[in-house]
């Protein structure tokens, strides 16, 4: 007996070859009916006998395209209508938009084979793609995902491309960005004045020649511009640093292939999988010792890790194949601004940095940085979530209304929800200039538009001066504020699907506005719905000079020493910065409590200890001193830790670090290697977590906040807590740093009526 089954599939089912997959499957099983792409997902009416339809359903779930993601699969058995064939019907734009926007996907192996096949019509064509790969999020204007709703709509397909596009059995069937040299975008090499120097393949060839000559290229990529130079050319890298005003922060690198990366760095099987994944993130890999490196030390001086990615677009593949060695591939922006996506903007911002511009005429609608990941404790740790991952949703039950989470001030992301789907945006950056603020507003409007969302309320940070907070307050909506470190804890809870009691949140970062108006950052919090209990923190210390101390970290070191040694501070012989002429002035600031706010910040403690040990006195970028403290500890295998005490004040536990500081000074006097002292410091913090967790008797411990991007601290803390019988939860899909705050704010909304 012939029956009909009506199937509704929601998730990542547009732009991944789902319709041709269903068409081929229906032909294979002799199923009749139709499939339609809708702004709500994929709808199928299928007719056959019952057992065939059950097989059809089962194969959809098991054999679906690799880049698809089925979030919900509903099917209803109905009476047959008598379909004569199986067909793919035109997209339907009516109804509420629930289909998911796919991230930009790296080039697939089939397209790569075509690109490097001299007999193929797409030979060396830098915009080759199919349903399994290519740009998505960066070029889509609206749902459903049809060519007319992308920036490829202005390119009329040639007859050959049209034939592929309309053939259900072709892998380019409805591949919306599909193109070829006859009808698609083209690449051009231009001078800094916009003069066209070369076009098409000649543009790439001459860009390679310029790179080998030590020049800097501004490349228009998938989600924005990148600045490229020869990673082996010390002078070229130094020039890029000077022009970009990025004196020491490591540059991201692109290697031609995985084999070359494996020759340079230690690459585990899991790291290799990440490097070669469709997401193609930047992966932090540990440099091999005692090899002749092909990468200039200027790319990441003093850093045992390299941030490496492989080519992920056809243009990158062609360029890297011809160049043949690693390049610097850093964001095409002025420091702290979003990456450029528009050619006019790129010329305005980057002409003083780049020598040439390798551009193309396919528009980019939104900026999407490269994602950054590292492995720690055998798991992926997301440092920056953008290309390849955003804007895929995180599932979060019980979000009762459409909510905008405005995120933090630094490393901003925003989040919006449609029912249980929480769309955490790509990395936006620090909201400290008009360009970043405009990008912040554009991203909010983008996600609202994609899913026809009208927020009914907004969640923001407690800090009254954050731009994101002020924006939230400017909206004609109910505003709810959540403390920064509690948002970190809630983010970890959301990702791990946790609720209820027996949870201890360990939330450590640089700074956050506390409920008492002081600067928090080393917090132990117990979740209680819309409220939390602060059950522990670091012993407060002062930041002489206020925010400037974040850069002049030796001042934090002096403050820590002054807390311990008082007037005898200048009798210490093993701390060089105490000999500075301005050290006395800093002490006077502390004496008189002038511009020296108190903080419990774990991140600032890292900075101060880095200075005391003699690793870093000033920081040219955020967390530099703390990172170099971690790097110093990497190769020292020790379980030793310094003595410390857990004090109690007004019912709250206080990690008192004073004895630890004394131990560090003693080790310095005993000529203990700096790296071992750094390792013992990290071990001490892990031990403090264990001791406080034991005292508080909570079984589940959540490790969150920017400090837990530190691989040594994270792994040591997990190890010690696990040894003591605690269940440990960390973050993987969104950053534990401020990039995950918006998800925590959204979790907060689940507790609001």
C-alpha positions as CSV (number, residue, x, y, z in Angstrom):
1,X,0.0,0.0,0.0
2,X,1.4,3.4,-1.0
3,X,1.6,6.0,1.7
4,X,2.8,9.6,2.0
5,X,5.1,10.9,4.6
6,X,5.5,14.7,5.2
7,X,9.0,15.6,6.5
8,X,10.1,18.9,7.9
9,X,13.8,19.3,8.5
10,X,15.3,22.3,10.3
11,X,19.0,23.0,10.8
12,X,21.9,23.6,8.4
13,X,20.1,22.3,5.4
14,X,20.6,25.1,2.9
15,X,23.7,25.6,0.7
16,X,25.1,22.2,1.6
17,X,23.7,20.0,-1.3
18,X,20.7,18.8,0.7
19,X,18.1,19.0,-2.1
20,X,20.2,17.1,-4.7
21,X,21.0,14.5,-2.0
22,X,17.3,14.0,-1.4
23,X,16.6,13.9,-5.1
24,X,19.3,11.2,-5.7
25,X,18.0,9.2,-2.7
26,X,14.4,9.4,-4.0
27,X,15.5,8.2,-7.4
28,X,17.5,5.4,-5.9
29,X,14.6,4.1,-3.8
30,X,11.9,5.0,-6.4
31,X,10.2,7.5,-4.1
32,X,7.8,10.0,-5.7
33,X,7.0,13.5,-4.4
34,X,8.8,16.8,-4.0
35,X,11.2,18.8,-1.9
36,X,11.2,22.5,-1.3
37,X,13.7,24.9,0.3
38,X,11.9,27.3,2.6
39,X,12.9,30.1,4.9
40,X,11.8,27.7,7.6
41,X,13.9,24.7,6.5
42,X,13.4,21.9,4.1
43,X,10.0,20.4,3.4
44,X,9.5,17.0,1.7
45,X,6.4,15.1,0.6
46,X,7.3,11.6,-0.3
47,X,5.3,8.6,-1.5
48,X,6.1,4.9,-1.6
49,X,5.3,1.8,0.4
50,X,5.8,2.0,4.1
51,X,9.1,0.0,4.3
52,X,10.6,2.1,1.5
53,X,9.7,5.3,3.2
54,X,11.1,4.1,6.5
55,X,14.4,3.4,4.6
56,X,14.2,6.8,3.0
57,X,13.8,8.5,6.4
58,X,16.7,6.4,7.9
59,X,19.1,7.2,5.0
60,X,18.3,10.9,5.2
61,X,19.6,10.8,8.8
62,X,22.6,8.6,8.2
63,X,23.8,9.6,4.7
64,X,23.1,13.4,4.8
65,X,25.7,15.7,3.3
66,X,28.7,16.1,5.6
67,X,28.3,19.9,6.1
68,X,24.6,19.6,7.0
69,X,23.3,19.7,10.5
70,X,19.8,18.4,11.4
71,X,18.5,20.2,14.4
72,X,14.9,18.8,14.2
73,X,13.5,16.1,12.0
74,X,9.7,15.8,12.0
75,X,7.6,13.4,9.9
76,X,3.9,12.7,9.7
77,X,2.2,9.8,7.9
78,X,-0.6,10.8,5.6
79,X,-2.8,9.5,2.8
80,X,-1.1,9.3,-0.6
81,X,-1.9,11.9,-3.3
82,X,-0.5,9.9,-6.3
83,X,2.7,11.8,-7.3
84,X,4.1,10.6,-10.6
85,X,7.8,11.6,-10.1
86,X,10.1,13.3,-7.7
87,X,10.9,16.9,-8.2
88,X,12.7,19.9,-6.7
89,X,10.3,22.8,-6.4
90,X,11.1,26.5,-6.3
91,X,12.0,28.0,-2.9
92,X,9.3,29.4,-0.7
93,X,10.0,32.6,1.1
94,X,6.8,32.7,3.1
95,X,6.5,32.0,6.8
96,X,8.7,32.7,9.8
97,X,12.5,32.3,9.0
98,X,14.0,29.4,10.9
99,X,16.5,27.8,8.4
100,X,20.0,28.3,9.7
101,X,22.6,30.4,7.9
102,X,25.7,28.4,7.2
103,X,29.2,29.6,8.0
104,X,31.8,30.1,5.3
105,X,33.2,26.7,4.4
106,X,36.7,25.9,3.2
107,X,37.4,24.6,-0.3
108,X,36.5,20.9,-0.8
109,X,38.8,18.2,-2.3
110,X,36.6,17.9,-5.5
111,X,37.0,21.7,-6.2
112,X,40.7,21.6,-5.4
113,X,41.1,18.8,-8.0
114,X,39.4,20.9,-10.6
115,X,41.4,24.0,-9.7
116,X,44.7,22.3,-10.3
117,X,43.7,20.2,-13.3
118,X,45.0,21.9,-16.5
119,X,42.2,20.2,-18.5
120,X,39.4,21.6,-16.4
121,X,37.5,24.8,-17.4
122,X,38.1,26.1,-13.8
123,X,41.8,25.5,-13.9
124,X,43.4,28.1,-11.5
125,X,40.1,29.9,-11.1
126,X,40.1,31.5,-7.7
127,X,36.3,31.5,-7.1
128,X,35.6,27.8,-7.7
129,X,33.1,26.3,-5.3
130,X,30.2,23.8,-5.1
131,X,27.4,22.9,-2.7
132,X,30.0,21.4,-0.4
133,X,32.2,24.5,0.0
134,X,32.6,28.2,-0.5
135,X,31.4,31.5,1.0
136,X,28.0,31.6,2.8
137,X,27.7,33.9,5.8
138,X,29.9,36.6,4.4
139,X,27.9,37.0,1.2
140,X,24.3,36.3,2.2
141,X,21.8,39.2,2.3
142,X,18.7,37.3,3.3
143,X,17.0,33.9,3.7
144,X,16.2,31.7,2.0
145,X,19.7,31.0,0.7
146,X,19.2,31.6,-3.0
147,X,21.6,33.3,-5.4
148,X,19.4,36.4,-5.7
149,X,19.8,36.8,-1.9
150,X,23.6,36.8,-2.1
151,X,26.3,39.1,-3.5
152,X,26.6,36.6,-6.4
153,X,23.2,37.7,-7.7
154,X,24.9,40.4,-9.9
155,X,26.9,37.7,-11.8
156,X,24.8,36.2,-14.6
157,X,25.7,32.5,-15.1
158,X,27.1,31.3,-18.4
159,X,25.3,28.4,-20.2
160,X,27.8,25.8,-18.8
161,X,27.4,27.1,-15.2
162,X,23.6,27.3,-15.6
163,X,23.5,23.7,-16.8
164,X,25.4,22.6,-13.7
165,X,23.3,24.8,-11.4
166,X,20.0,23.3,-12.7
167,X,21.0,19.7,-12.8
168,X,19.9,17.9,-9.6
169,X,22.5,15.2,-10.1
170,X,25.4,17.7,-10.3
171,X,27.3,18.7,-7.2
172,X,26.8,22.4,-8.2
173,X,23.0,22.1,-8.2
174,X,21.9,25.3,-6.6
175,X,25.4,26.1,-5.4
176,X,24.5,29.7,-5.1
177,X,28.1,31.2,-5.4
178,X,28.9,29.0,-8.4
179,X,30.9,30.6,-11.2
180,X,33.7,30.1,-13.7
181,X,36.2,32.3,-15.5
182,X,33.6,33.2,-18.2
183,X,30.9,34.5,-15.9
184,X,32.2,34.9,-12.4
185,X,34.2,37.4,-10.3
186,X,37.8,38.1,-11.3
187,X,40.9,39.0,-9.3
188,X,43.0,42.1,-9.9
189,X,46.4,43.4,-8.6
190,X,46.3,47.1,-7.9
191,X,48.8,49.7,-6.7
192,X,48.2,51.8,-3.6
193,X,46.6,54.5,-5.8
194,X,44.0,52.0,-7.2
195,X,45.8,51.6,-10.6
196,X,45.1,48.2,-12.2
197,X,48.4,46.5,-12.7
198,X,47.4,43.0,-13.6
199,X,44.3,40.9,-13.9
200,X,43.2,37.3,-13.4
201,X,46.1,34.8,-13.2
202,X,48.7,37.4,-14.0
203,X,47.5,39.3,-10.8
204,X,48.2,36.2,-8.6
205,X,51.6,35.5,-10.3
206,X,52.8,39.1,-9.8
207,X,51.5,39.1,-6.2
208,X,53.6,36.1,-5.5
209,X,56.6,37.9,-7.1
210,X,56.0,40.9,-4.9
211,X,55.8,38.7,-1.7
212,X,59.1,37.0,-2.6
213,X,60.5,40.5,-3.1
214,X,59.6,41.4,0.5
215,X,56.5,43.4,-0.2
216,X,53.3,43.5,1.7
217,X,50.0,42.5,0.0
218,X,46.5,43.5,1.1
219,X,44.4,40.5,0.1
220,X,40.6,40.7,-0.2
221,X,39.7,37.3,1.2
222,X,36.4,35.6,2.2
223,X,35.3,37.6,5.2
224,X,37.5,40.6,4.8
225,X,41.1,41.8,4.0
226,X,44.3,40.1,5.2
227,X,47.8,41.6,5.2
228,X,50.3,39.2,3.8
229,X,54.1,39.0,3.7
230,X,56.8,36.4,3.5
231,X,57.0,34.8,6.9
232,X,60.7,33.8,6.4
233,X,61.7,37.4,5.5
234,X,62.7,39.1,8.8
235,X,62.8,42.6,7.2
236,X,59.4,42.2,5.6
237,X,57.9,41.1,8.9
238,X,59.5,44.0,10.8
239,X,58.2,46.4,8.1
240,X,54.7,45.0,8.5
241,X,54.9,45.4,12.3
242,X,56.0,49.0,12.0
243,X,53.4,50.0,9.5
244,X,50.6,48.1,11.3
245,X,51.7,49.5,14.7
246,X,51.8,46.0,16.1
247,X,55.2,45.8,17.8
248,X,55.1,42.4,19.5
249,X,51.8,40.6,19.3
250,X,52.2,37.3,17.3
251,X,51.1,37.2,13.7
252,X,48.9,34.4,12.3
253,X,50.6,32.3,9.7
254,X,49.3,30.4,6.6
255,X,51.2,27.3,5.6
256,X,50.9,25.8,2.1
257,X,50.1,22.4,3.4
258,X,49.8,20.3,6.6
259,X,53.1,18.5,5.9
260,X,55.1,21.8,6.1
261,X,53.3,22.7,9.4
262,X,54.1,19.2,10.8
263,X,57.8,19.8,10.0
264,X,57.8,23.1,11.9
265,X,55.5,22.2,14.9
266,X,54.4,19.4,17.1
267,X,51.1,18.3,15.6
268,X,48.9,15.7,17.3
269,X,46.3,13.7,15.4
270,X,43.5,15.9,16.9
271,X,45.4,19.1,15.9
272,X,45.9,17.8,12.4
273,X,42.2,17.1,12.1
274,X,41.5,20.7,13.2
275,X,43.9,22.1,10.7
276,X,42.4,20.2,7.8
277,X,38.7,20.6,8.9
278,X,36.1,22.4,6.8
279,X,36.2,25.1,9.5
280,X,39.9,25.6,8.9
281,X,40.7,27.7,12.0
282,X,44.0,29.1,13.1
283,X,45.4,26.4,15.4
284,X,48.0,27.2,18.1
285,X,50.8,24.7,17.7
286,X,53.9,24.2,19.7
287,X,57.1,24.9,17.8
288,X,59.6,22.1,17.6
289,X,62.9,22.5,19.4
290,X,66.3,22.2,17.7
291,X,65.2,22.7,14.1
292,X,66.0,25.2,11.5
293,X,62.8,27.1,11.2
294,X,61.4,28.4,8.0
295,X,59.6,31.1,9.9
296,X,61.3,34.3,11.1
297,X,61.4,34.7,14.8
298,X,59.9,38.2,14.3
299,X,56.5,36.5,13.6
300,X,56.1,35.4,17.2
301,X,59.1,36.4,19.2
302,X,59.4,34.8,22.7
303,X,56.4,32.6,22.0
304,X,56.7,28.8,21.9
305,X,53.5,28.5,19.8
306,X,52.7,29.5,16.2
307,X,49.2,30.3,15.1
308,X,48.9,28.3,11.9
309,X,46.1,27.9,9.4
310,X,46.0,26.2,6.0
311,X,44.6,27.7,2.8
312,X,40.8,27.7,3.0
313,X,39.7,29.5,-0.2
314,X,40.6,28.8,-3.8
315,X,42.5,32.1,-4.0
316,X,44.6,31.1,-1.0
317,X,45.3,27.7,-2.4
318,X,46.5,29.1,-5.7
319,X,48.6,31.8,-4.1
320,X,50.2,29.4,-1.6
321,X,50.8,26.7,-4.2
322,X,52.8,29.2,-6.2
323,X,54.5,30.8,-3.3
324,X,55.5,27.5,-1.7
325,X,56.3,28.6,1.8
326,X,54.6,30.1,4.9
327,X,53.3,33.7,4.8
328,X,52.1,36.0,7.5
329,X,48.3,36.3,7.1
330,X,47.1,38.8,9.7
331,X,43.8,40.8,9.8
332,X,43.6,43.6,7.4
333,X,42.8,46.4,9.8
334,X,44.3,49.1,11.9
335,X,44.8,47.8,15.5
336,X,41.6,47.3,17.4
337,X,39.3,48.1,14.4
338,X,37.3,45.5,12.5
339,X,38.9,44.0,9.4
340,X,38.1,45.9,6.2
341,X,35.6,44.4,3.8
342,X,35.0,47.2,1.3
343,X,37.6,48.3,-1.3
344,X,37.3,52.0,-0.6
345,X,37.6,51.4,3.1
346,X,40.6,49.2,2.5
347,X,42.4,51.9,0.5
348,X,41.7,54.5,3.2
349,X,42.9,52.3,6.1
350,X,45.6,50.1,4.5
351,X,47.3,52.1,1.9
352,X,50.0,53.1,4.4
353,X,50.6,49.5,5.3
354,X,50.4,47.5,2.0
355,X,52.5,47.9,-1.1
356,X,49.9,46.2,-3.4
357,X,46.2,45.2,-3.2
358,X,45.1,41.8,-4.5
359,X,41.3,42.4,-4.8
360,X,38.3,41.0,-6.5
361,X,34.8,42.2,-7.5
362,X,32.7,39.9,-5.4
363,X,31.2,42.0,-2.5
364,X,31.7,41.0,1.1
365,X,28.6,41.8,3.1
366,X,30.0,41.3,6.6
367,X,33.4,41.0,8.3
368,X,34.3,37.5,9.5
369,X,37.7,37.1,11.1
370,X,39.6,33.8,11.2
371,X,38.7,31.6,14.2
372,X,41.4,30.6,16.7
373,X,41.5,27.3,18.6
374,X,44.0,25.5,20.8
375,X,43.9,22.0,22.3
376,X,44.1,21.6,26.1
377,X,43.4,18.6,28.2
378,X,42.5,16.7,25.0
379,X,39.7,19.1,24.1
380,X,39.2,22.0,21.8
381,X,39.4,25.4,23.4
382,X,37.9,28.2,21.4
383,X,39.8,31.5,21.6
384,X,38.1,33.4,18.9
385,X,34.9,32.2,17.3
386,X,34.3,33.5,13.8
387,X,34.8,32.0,10.3
388,X,33.7,28.4,10.0
389,X,31.7,28.4,13.2
390,X,29.6,31.6,13.4
391,X,26.6,32.1,13.2
392,X,25.7,28.4,13.9
393,X,23.4,28.4,17.0
394,X,23.9,27.0,20.5
395,X,20.9,25.2,21.8
396,X,19.5,26.7,25.0
397,X,16.2,25.6,26.5
398,X,13.8,27.9,28.3
399,X,14.5,31.2,26.6
400,X,11.0,32.5,27.0
401,X,11.2,35.6,24.8
402,X,13.2,37.0,21.9
403,X,16.2,38.4,23.7
404,X,19.2,40.5,22.7
405,X,22.4,39.8,24.7
406,X,24.6,42.9,24.1
407,X,27.8,41.3,25.2
408,X,30.9,42.8,26.9
409,X,33.1,45.8,26.0
410,X,36.2,43.9,25.0
411,X,36.2,40.9,22.5
412,X,32.6,41.6,22.0
413,X,30.1,39.2,20.5
414,X,26.3,39.6,20.6
415,X,23.6,36.9,20.8
416,X,20.0,36.8,19.7
417,X,17.6,33.8,20.0
418,X,14.8,32.3,18.0
419,X,13.1,30.0,20.5
420,X,15.8,27.6,21.7
421,X,18.3,28.6,19.0
422,X,20.8,31.1,20.3
423,X,22.8,32.8,17.5
424,X,26.1,33.9,19.0
425,X,27.7,36.3,16.5
426,X,31.2,36.2,15.0
427,X,33.9,38.0,16.9
428,X,33.3,41.8,16.7
429,X,36.2,43.0,18.8
430,X,36.8,45.8,21.3
431,X,34.1,48.5,21.3
432,X,36.6,51.3,21.6
433,X,36.3,53.1,18.3
434,X,33.5,54.2,16.0
435,X,34.3,51.5,13.4
436,X,33.8,48.7,16.0
437,X,30.7,50.3,17.4
438,X,29.2,50.5,13.9
439,X,30.1,46.8,13.2
440,X,28.5,45.9,16.5
441,X,25.2,47.5,15.4
442,X,25.4,46.0,11.9
443,X,25.8,42.5,13.3
444,X,22.8,42.9,15.5
445,X,20.7,44.1,12.6
446,X,22.0,41.3,10.4
447,X,20.9,38.5,12.7
448,X,17.6,40.3,13.4
449,X,17.0,40.5,9.6
450,X,18.0,36.9,8.9
451,X,15.4,35.5,11.3
452,X,12.8,38.3,11.4
453,X,13.5,38.9,15.1
454,X,12.1,41.7,17.1
455,X,13.8,41.6,20.6
456,X,11.4,41.9,23.5
457,X,14.2,42.6,26.1
458,X,17.9,43.2,26.3
459,X,20.5,41.8,28.6
460,X,23.8,43.7,29.2
461,X,26.8,44.0,31.5
462,X,26.6,45.7,34.9
463,X,29.3,48.1,34.0
464,X,27.7,51.5,33.4
465,X,30.3,52.8,31.0
466,X,30.4,49.9,28.6
467,X,29.3,50.9,25.1
468,X,27.3,47.7,24.9
469,X,25.5,48.7,28.1
470,X,24.8,52.2,26.9
471,X,23.5,50.8,23.6
472,X,21.2,48.4,25.6
473,X,19.9,51.4,27.7
474,X,19.2,53.4,24.5
475,X,16.7,50.8,23.2
476,X,13.0,51.1,24.1
477,X,13.1,47.7,25.8
478,X,13.2,46.3,29.3
479,X,16.9,46.1,30.3
480,X,18.4,43.5,32.6
481,X,22.0,43.6,33.8
482,X,24.2,40.7,34.8
483,X,27.5,40.9,36.6
484,X,30.4,40.2,34.3
485,X,31.9,37.2,36.1
486,X,28.5,35.6,36.7
487,X,27.9,35.8,33.0
488,X,31.1,33.8,32.5
489,X,29.8,31.1,34.8
490,X,26.4,31.1,33.1
491,X,28.1,30.8,29.7
492,X,29.9,27.7,30.9
493,X,26.6,26.4,32.4
494,X,24.8,27.0,29.1
495,X,27.4,25.2,27.0
496,X,27.5,22.2,29.4
497,X,23.7,22.2,29.8
498,X,23.9,22.6,33.5
499,X,21.4,23.9,36.0
500,X,20.5,23.4,39.6
501,X,22.6,23.1,42.8
502,X,26.1,21.7,43.6
503,X,27.8,24.1,41.2
504,X,30.9,26.2,42.0
505,X,31.9,28.7,39.3
506,X,35.6,29.7,39.2
507,X,35.5,32.8,37.1
508,X,39.0,34.4,36.6
509,X,39.9,37.1,34.1
510,X,41.4,40.6,33.8
511,X,38.7,43.0,35.0
512,X,35.0,43.2,35.5
513,X,32.7,45.5,37.3
514,X,31.7,44.0,40.7
515,X,28.3,44.4,42.4
516,X,30.1,46.5,45.1
517,X,31.5,48.9,42.4
518,X,35.1,47.6,42.7
519,X,37.1,45.7,40.1
520,X,36.6,41.9,40.3
521,X,38.5,39.2,38.5
522,X,39.4,36.3,40.7
523,X,35.9,35.0,41.7
524,X,34.3,31.9,43.2
525,X,30.6,32.2,42.5
526,X,27.6,29.9,43.3
527,X,24.8,30.2,40.8
528,X,21.3,31.0,42.2
529,X,19.2,31.8,39.1
530,X,19.1,35.6,38.6
531,X,21.3,35.9,41.6
532,X,24.6,34.4,42.7
533,X,26.5,34.1,45.9
534,X,30.1,35.3,46.0
535,X,31.7,32.6,48.1
536,X,35.3,33.4,47.5
537,X,37.8,35.7,45.8
538,X,41.4,36.7,45.7
539,X,42.8,38.9,48.4
540,X,42.5,42.5,46.9
541,X,45.5,44.5,45.8
542,X,45.8,47.9,44.2
543,X,46.5,49.0,40.7
544,X,48.7,52.1,41.0
545,X,48.0,54.5,38.1
546,X,44.7,52.7,37.3
547,X,44.3,51.3,33.8
548,X,47.9,52.3,32.9
549,X,49.1,49.6,35.2
550,X,47.7,47.0,32.7
551,X,50.5,48.2,30.4
552,X,53.1,49.0,33.0
553,X,52.7,45.7,34.8
554,X,55.8,46.3,36.9
555,X,53.6,48.7,38.9
556,X,51.3,45.8,39.8
557,X,54.4,43.8,40.8
558,X,55.4,46.7,43.1
559,X,52.0,46.9,44.5
560,X,52.0,43.2,45.4
561,X,55.4,43.5,47.0
562,X,54.4,46.6,49.0
563,X,51.4,44.7,50.3
564,X,53.7,42.0,51.6
565,X,56.9,43.9,52.6
566,X,55.7,47.4,53.3
567,X,58.4,50.0,53.9
568,X,61.1,47.3,53.5
569,X,60.3,46.9,49.8
570,X,63.4,48.7,48.5
571,X,65.6,46.4,50.5
572,X,64.8,43.5,48.1
573,X,67.7,42.8,45.9
574,X,66.3,40.4,43.3
575,X,63.6,42.6,41.7
576,X,65.3,45.0,39.1
577,X,62.3,47.3,38.6
578,X,62.5,48.4,42.2
579,X,65.7,50.3,41.1
580,X,63.7,52.5,38.7
581,X,63.7,56.2,39.4
582,X,59.9,56.2,39.3
583,X,59.4,53.3,41.6
584,X,59.3,55.7,44.6
585,X,56.6,57.7,42.9
586,X,54.5,54.5,42.5
587,X,55.0,53.7,46.1
588,X,53.7,57.2,47.0
589,X,50.6,56.6,44.9
590,X,50.0,53.5,47.0
591,X,50.8,55.3,50.3
592,X,48.3,58.1,49.6
593,X,45.8,55.8,47.8
594,X,45.8,58.1,44.7
595,X,44.4,56.6,41.5
596,X,45.1,53.1,42.9
597,X,41.8,51.2,42.7
598,X,41.6,47.9,44.5
599,X,41.0,44.7,42.5
600,X,40.7,40.9,43.0
601,X,41.8,40.3,39.5
602,X,43.5,37.0,38.7
603,X,44.7,38.4,35.4
604,X,46.3,41.3,37.0
605,X,47.9,39.0,39.6
606,X,49.5,37.1,36.6
607,X,50.8,40.4,35.3
608,X,52.3,41.5,38.6
609,X,54.0,38.1,39.2
610,X,55.4,38.1,35.6
611,X,57.1,41.4,36.5
612,X,58.4,40.2,39.9
613,X,59.9,37.1,38.4
614,X,61.6,39.3,35.7
615,X,59.8,37.9,32.7
616,X,57.9,41.1,31.5
617,X,57.8,44.6,32.9
618,X,55.6,46.2,30.3
619,X,52.9,44.8,28.0
620,X,52.4,46.1,24.4
621,X,49.2,44.1,24.0
622,X,46.5,42.6,26.3
623,X,47.7,39.7,28.5
624,X,51.2,39.7,27.1
625,X,52.9,39.5,30.5
626,X,50.5,36.7,31.6
627,X,51.1,34.8,28.4
628,X,54.9,35.0,28.7
629,X,54.6,33.8,32.3
630,X,52.7,30.7,31.0
631,X,55.3,30.2,28.3
632,X,58.1,30.3,30.8
633,X,56.4,27.4,32.7
634,X,55.7,25.2,29.7
635,X,58.8,23.0,29.7
636,X,59.1,22.6,33.5
637,X,57.5,19.5,34.8
638,X,56.9,19.9,38.6
639,X,54.1,19.5,41.0
640,X,55.6,21.9,43.6
641,X,53.6,24.9,44.7
642,X,54.1,27.8,47.0
643,X,52.5,28.0,50.4
644,X,49.4,30.2,50.7
645,X,46.4,30.5,53.0
646,X,42.7,30.5,52.6
647,X,41.3,33.2,54.9
648,X,37.7,33.9,55.8
649,X,36.1,37.3,55.8
650,X,32.4,38.0,56.3
651,X,31.5,34.4,55.4
652,X,33.6,34.5,52.2
653,X,36.8,32.6,51.5
654,X,39.8,34.6,50.5
655,X,42.8,33.3,48.5
656,X,45.7,35.0,50.3
657,X,48.6,35.2,48.0
658,X,51.1,36.9,50.4
659,X,53.0,33.7,51.3
660,X,53.2,32.8,47.7
661,X,54.9,36.2,46.9
662,X,57.4,35.6,49.7
663,X,58.1,32.1,48.3
664,X,58.7,33.7,44.9
665,X,61.2,36.2,46.4
666,X,63.0,33.3,48.2
667,X,63.3,31.3,45.0
668,X,64.7,34.3,43.2
669,X,67.3,34.7,45.9
670,X,68.1,31.0,45.6
671,X,68.7,31.2,41.9
672,X,65.8,28.9,41.0
673,X,65.1,29.1,37.2
674,X,62.4,31.6,36.3
675,X,60.5,28.9,34.4
676,X,60.3,26.7,37.5
677,X,59.1,29.6,39.6
678,X,56.4,30.3,36.9
679,X,55.4,26.6,37.0
680,X,55.1,26.7,40.8
681,X,53.0,29.9,40.6
682,X,50.5,28.2,38.2
683,X,50.5,25.1,40.4
684,X,49.7,27.3,43.4
685,X,46.6,28.7,41.7
686,X,45.4,25.3,40.8
687,X,45.9,24.1,44.4
688,X,44.0,27.2,45.7
689,X,41.0,26.1,43.5
690,X,41.1,22.6,45.0
691,X,41.4,23.8,48.6
692,X,38.5,26.3,48.2
693,X,36.3,23.7,46.5
694,X,37.0,21.3,49.3
695,X,36.1,23.9,51.9
696,X,32.9,24.7,50.1
697,X,31.9,21.1,49.4
698,X,30.5,21.7,45.9
699,X,31.0,18.6,43.6
700,X,30.8,20.3,40.2
701,X,33.4,22.9,39.4
702,X,33.2,25.2,36.4
703,X,36.4,26.8,35.1
704,X,35.7,29.9,33.0
705,X,37.0,33.4,32.2
706,X,39.9,34.5,30.1
707,X,42.6,33.1,32.5
708,X,41.5,29.6,31.6
709,X,42.6,30.2,28.0
710,X,46.0,29.5,29.7
711,X,46.7,25.9,28.7
712,X,49.0,25.2,31.7
713,X,46.6,26.6,34.3
714,X,43.6,24.9,32.7
715,X,45.3,21.5,32.5
716,X,46.8,21.6,35.9
717,X,43.5,22.7,37.5
718,X,41.5,20.0,35.7
719,X,44.1,17.4,36.8
720,X,44.1,18.4,40.4
721,X,40.4,18.7,40.7
722,X,39.8,15.4,39.0
723,X,42.4,13.7,41.3
724,X,40.4,15.0,44.3
725,X,37.1,13.6,43.0
726,X,35.5,16.8,41.6
727,X,33.6,16.9,38.3
728,X,35.1,19.6,36.1
729,X,33.4,21.6,33.4
730,X,35.1,23.8,30.8
731,X,34.2,25.6,27.6
732,X,34.8,24.4,24.0
733,X,32.2,25.8,21.5
734,X,32.4,29.5,22.7
735,X,35.4,31.2,24.3
736,X,35.8,31.1,28.1
737,X,37.0,34.7,27.7
738,X,34.8,37.7,26.9
739,X,33.8,36.2,23.6
740,X,31.5,33.9,25.5
741,X,29.9,36.5,27.7
742,X,26.9,37.0,25.4
743,X,25.9,33.4,25.7
744,X,26.1,33.7,29.5
745,X,23.8,36.8,29.3
746,X,21.4,34.8,27.2
747,X,21.5,32.0,29.9
748,X,20.7,34.7,32.5
749,X,17.5,35.5,30.5
750,X,16.2,31.9,31.1
751,X,15.7,32.8,34.8
752,X,13.7,35.9,34.0
753,X,9.9,35.6,33.9
